[in-house]
Amino acid sequence: MRTIGFFSLVFILFHCQASEKQFDYEKTQSVGQFSPEEPWKFSPEFAMDERYATAFCASAKEVGSGFTIFLSNHGRFSALQLLNGFHRGVNDVKANDQIKKLRVSSFWMEKNDSKNKLKLDQTKDIELSKAKFGKQGLQVLDLDTSFEGNVIRFEILETYGQGNTGRVCLSEVKMGELKKEGFVSYPWVSFDKIKRTIAQFNKAERHAYGFKQMILANEKSTILFYDQGTILPVFFKGDQTFQFSEMYGEGDPTSFLPSIIGTYTILQSTEEGLELNLSYFDSGGIERNISWIFKRAEVGDEDYENFKTKLGTKFSEVYQPKTHFLFVLKEKETGRTFYHYELPIPKS
């Protein structure tokens, strides 16, 4: 049996009275997410954005995949409304697997505890029906008891394996209660924060698209990055190999990187850019790993404004923001920054 101290009990009762019928989103965490390196596609937030055409998707083969929602408050719910499958279009419902059995759990997490220990409140396995496209596919599930806590977890236990993408998807999930008039959804008081998180994913996608365009251009030739009078020839390929040629131009030659050839890995994709790990062997045969940031800078970005300031009156002569990319390559350790502004944006 779970025991709670008197003052903790008073706090929980008071806090629940004020916030139990609304949810304050803090963050999510996923397990088995499909294409986790591309969070702008299938992250948990897309099952919380009130848009049927987006979804959380996980690997259909990984049992127990799913996602966890961390709340800034203590919430309570006793029913769910779900949209099973991927509903971007009728064909997407057919092409992607759907959830057959879903485990729902609620936990209490004491945030002052450095270990962030979870105490289980309730858990239940529920059976879902096969999806029908769009609004007619909404399913309401009575959980028969109240789920309370500040951590909510959804685990995919079984699937309807009818798709061909290797993905199993959940388009929407809402928490609330059943009343005489039907399902009543409890609102997200921080829905704007969910939308901001998705907007950050969109920025990350733009950086990734820019990197892809650089690789396509690199298949034809080396691309030159500039830092005022210094030039850094760069070569990235689709097979995850890279080459930095010797820097030349103005500046202190002792601060230049030597010519290096190796492999690169994208560590993460965020609104700040792509973090790249560059692995190579130095002249002494010792393996080195260095981190660089690649981003597609746009009007209003700090790196865009820095580039504009560096060029001064030459800015409008050198760079055309409406027709060309502005790529930034920044050494993470030193902050040394280089710019490429000569690659045209493909016409859509």
C-alpha positions in Angstrom: 0.0 0.0 0.0 1.3 3.4 -0.9 1.8 5.8 2.1 1.9 9.6 1.9 3.1 12.0 4.6 0.5 14.4 6.0 1.9 17.6 4.4 2.4 15.8 1.1 -1.2 14.6 1.2 -2.5 18.1 1.9 -0.4 19.5 -1.0 -1.6 16.8 -3.4 -5.3 17.2 -2.4 -5.1 21.0 -2.8 -3.1 20.8 -6.0 -5.4 18.2 -7.6 -8.5 20.2 -6.8 -7.0 23.0 -8.8 -5.5 21.1 -11.7 -6.7 17.5 -11.9 -9.1 18.3 -14.8 -6.5 19.9 -17.0 -3.0 18.9 -18.0 0.2 20.9 -18.1 2.6 19.5 -20.7 6.3 19.5 -19.7 7.9 17.0 -22.1 7.6 13.6 -23.7 9.9 10.6 -24.0 9.5 7.8 -26.6 10.6 4.2 -26.9 11.0 2.5 -30.3 10.0 5.7 -32.1 10.3 5.3 -35.9 13.1 7.4 -37.3 14.0 9.0 -33.9 16.8 10.9 -35.7 14.0 12.8 -37.5 11.8 14.0 -34.6 9.7 16.2 -36.9 8.0 13.1 -38.3 6.6 10.8 -35.7 7.2 12.2 -32.2 4.7 11.8 -29.3 3.6 15.4 -29.6 1.9 14.6 -32.9 -0.5 12.4 -31.0 -1.4 15.4 -28.8 -1.7 18.2 -31.4 -5.4 17.7 -32.2 -4.6 17.1 -35.9 -5.7 13.8 -37.4 -3.2 13.9 -40.2 -0.2 13.6 -37.8 0.8 10.7 -35.6 3.2 9.1 -33.2 4.7 6.1 -35.0 6.9 3.3 -33.6 8.6 0.3 -35.0 5.9 -2.4 -35.5 8.3 -5.1 -34.5 9.3 -3.7 -31.2 7.0 -4.9 -28.4 6.6 -2.4 -25.6 7.4 0.7 -27.7 5.4 3.8 -27.0 5.7 7.1 -25.2 5.6 8.8 -21.8 4.1 12.2 -21.1 5.6 14.2 -18.2 3.3 16.8 -16.6 4.1 19.9 -14.7 1.0 19.3 -12.6 -0.8 16.3 -11.1 -3.6 15.2 -13.4 -6.4 12.7 -13.2 -8.5 10.9 -15.9 -10.8 7.9 -16.1 -11.4 7.6 -19.8 -9.6 8.0 -23.1 -10.5 9.0 -26.6 -8.1 7.5 -29.2 -7.7 7.6 -33.0 -5.9 4.4 -33.9 -3.6 4.3 -36.9 -2.1 7.0 -39.3 -4.8 9.2 -40.8 -2.9 11.4 -43.2 -5.0 9.8 -45.9 -7.1 6.7 -46.6 -4.1 4.8 -48.0 -2.0 5.7 -44.9 -4.5 3.9 -42.7 -4.0 0.8 -44.8 -0.2 1.1 -45.2 0.6 1.4 -41.5 0.0 -1.1 -38.7 -2.5 -0.2 -35.9 -2.5 -0.9 -32.2 -4.4 -3.9 -31.0 -3.5 -3.9 -27.3 -2.4 -0.8 -25.4 -1.1 -0.5 -21.8 -2.0 2.7 -20.0 -0.2 3.6 -16.8 0.0 6.6 -14.5 2.8 7.3 -12.0 3.8 9.8 -9.4 7.3 11.3 -9.7 8.8 13.4 -7.0 10.8 16.0 -8.9 12.8 17.0 -5.9 14.3 13.5 -5.9 17.5 13.6 -7.9 16.8 10.0 -9.1 13.3 10.9 -10.3 11.8 7.7 -9.0 8.4 6.7 -10.3 5.6 5.3 -8.1 3.0 3.3 -10.0 -0.6 4.6 -9.5 -2.7 2.6 -12.0 -2.1 0.4 -15.0 -4.4 -1.3 -17.4 -4.2 -3.2 -20.7 -7.0 -2.2 -23.2 -8.1 -3.7 -26.5 -8.5 -1.3 -29.5 -10.6 -1.8 -32.6 -9.2 -1.6 -36.1 -9.2 1.9 -37.4 -11.8 3.6 -39.6 -10.6 6.6 -41.5 -10.9 10.1 -39.9 -13.4 11.2 -37.3 -15.5 8.0 -37.6 -12.5 6.1 -36.3 -12.5 7.8 -32.9 -12.7 5.3 -30.0 -13.8 6.1 -26.4 -12.5 3.8 -23.7 -13.8 3.7 -20.1 -10.9 2.8 -17.8 -13.3 1.9 -14.9 -11.1 3.8 -12.4 -9.2 7.0 -12.0 -5.7 7.3 -13.1 -3.7 9.9 -11.2 -0.2 11.3 -11.3 2.2 13.5 -13.1 3.6 10.9 -15.5 1.4 9.0 -18.0 2.7 6.1 -20.2 1.3 4.4 -23.2 2.9 1.1 -24.3 2.0 -0.8 -27.5 1.7 -4.5 -26.6 0.1 -6.0 -29.7 -0.6 -4.7 -33.3 -2.9 -5.4 -36.2 -0.1 -6.2 -38.6 -1.7 -5.2 -41.9 0.7 -2.4 -43.1 3.8 -2.5 -45.3 5.8 0.4 -43.8 7.1 -1.3 -40.6 5.3 1.4 -38.5 2.5 1.2 -36.0 0.8 4.5 -35.4 -1.5 6.4 -33.0 -2.9 9.6 -34.4 -4.5 11.2 -31.4 -5.0 10.5 -27.7 -7.1 12.6 -25.3 -7.7 12.1 -21.6 -10.8 12.9 -19.7 -14.0 11.3 -18.3 -17.3 9.9 -19.3 -20.5 11.8 -18.5 -24.1 11.3 -19.6 -23.5 13.4 -22.7 -20.5 11.3 -23.6 -16.7 11.7 -23.5 -15.5 15.0 -21.9 -11.8 15.9 -22.7 -9.6 17.6 -20.2 -7.7 20.5 -21.9 -4.0 21.1 -22.2 -3.4 24.4 -20.4 0.0 24.4 -22.1 -1.2 23.6 -25.6 0.9 26.5 -26.9 4.0 24.7 -25.6 3.1 21.6 -27.5 2.7 23.7 -30.6 6.1 25.4 -29.9 7.7 22.0 -29.6 6.3 21.0 -32.9 7.5 24.3 -34.4 11.0 23.4 -33.1 10.7 20.1 -35.0 9.9 22.0 -38.1 13.1 24.1 -37.7 15.1 20.9 -37.2 13.6 19.6 -40.5 14.7 22.7 -42.3 18.3 22.2 -41.1 18.2 18.5 -42.2 16.8 19.5 -45.6 19.6 22.0 -46.0 22.2 19.3 -45.1 20.7 17.0 -47.7 21.0 19.7 -50.4 24.6 20.3 -49.4 25.3 16.5 -49.8 23.7 16.5 -53.2 25.8 19.5 -54.2 28.9 17.8 -52.7 28.3 14.8 -55.0 29.3 17.1 -57.9 32.1 19.2 -56.2 33.6 20.6 -53.1 31.8 23.4 -51.4 33.6 26.4 -50.0 32.7 27.8 -46.6 34.0 31.3 -45.7 34.9 33.3 -42.6 35.7 36.7 -43.9 39.1 36.1 -45.7 39.5 32.5 -44.7 38.3 29.7 -46.9 37.4 26.1 -45.7 36.8 23.6 -48.5 34.3 21.0 -47.3 33.2 17.7 -48.8 30.3 15.6 -47.3 28.9 12.5 -49.1 25.8 10.4 -48.7 27.9 7.4 -47.6 28.7 9.4 -44.4 32.2 10.2 -45.3 33.6 13.7 -45.2 36.7 15.7 -46.0 38.0 19.1 -44.8 40.7 20.4 -47.0 43.4 22.8 -45.7 42.1 26.2 -44.8 43.7 29.0 -46.7 43.4 32.8 -46.9 43.7 35.4 -44.1 44.2 34.5 -40.5 46.7 32.7 -38.3 47.8 29.5 -40.0 48.5 27.8 -36.6 44.8 27.9 -35.8 43.8 26.1 -39.0 42.6 22.5 -39.0 44.8 20.1 -40.9 43.4 18.3 -44.0 41.3 15.5 -42.5 39.3 12.6 -44.0 36.9 10.4 -42.1 33.3 9.6 -41.3 30.5 11.7 -39.9 27.5 10.8 -37.7 24.4 13.0 -37.0 24.2 13.0 -33.2 21.0 14.9 -33.0 18.7 17.2 -35.0 17.3 20.2 -33.1 16.0 23.7 -33.8 19.6 24.8 -33.2 20.9 22.7 -36.0 22.4 19.3 -36.7 25.2 18.2 -34.3 27.8 16.2 -36.3 30.4 14.0 -34.9 33.4 13.8 -37.2 35.7 10.8 -36.7 39.2 10.6 -38.3 42.7 9.5 -37.7 45.4 12.1 -37.2 48.9 12.0 -38.6 50.0 10.0 -35.7 47.4 7.3 -36.3 45.3 8.3 -33.2 41.5 8.4 -33.7 40.0 11.8 -33.1 36.4 12.8 -32.7 35.3 16.4 -33.0 31.8 18.0 -32.9 30.5 20.5 -35.4 27.1 22.2 -35.8 25.5 22.5 -39.2 22.5 24.7 -39.7 20.4 26.5 -42.3 20.4 30.1 -41.1 17.4 32.3 -41.9 16.4 35.9 -41.4 16.3 36.7 -37.7 18.7 33.9 -36.6 21.7 35.0 -34.6 24.0 33.4 -37.1 22.2 35.1 -40.0 22.6 38.5 -38.2 26.3 37.8 -37.4 26.9 37.0 -41.1 25.2 40.2 -42.2 27.3 42.2 -39.7 30.5 40.6 -40.9 29.8 41.5 -44.6 28.5 45.0 -43.8 27.8 47.0 -46.9 28.7 44.0 -49.1 25.8 41.9 -47.8 23.3 42.7 -50.5 25.9 42.3 -53.2 27.1 38.9 -52.0 24.0 37.1 -50.7 20.4 36.8 -52.0 18.3 35.3 -49.1 15.2 34.8 -51.3 17.0 32.6 -53.8 20.0 31.0 -52.0 20.7 29.0 -48.8 22.8 30.4 -46.0 24.6 27.4 -44.4 26.6 27.7 -41.2 29.3 25.3 -40.1 30.4 25.9 -36.5 33.1 24.1 -34.6 31.4 23.3 -31.3 34.4 23.5 -29.0 35.8 26.8 -30.2 32.8 28.4 -31.8 34.7 29.1 -35.0 32.1 29.7 -37.6 32.1 29.5 -41.4 29.4 30.4 -43.9 28.3 29.1 -47.4 25.9 31.3 -49.4 26.3 30.2 -53.0 24.0 27.3 -53.3 20.6 28.1 -54.9 17.4 26.9 -53.1 15.7 24.3 -55.4 12.5 25.6 -57.0 9.4 23.7 -55.7 
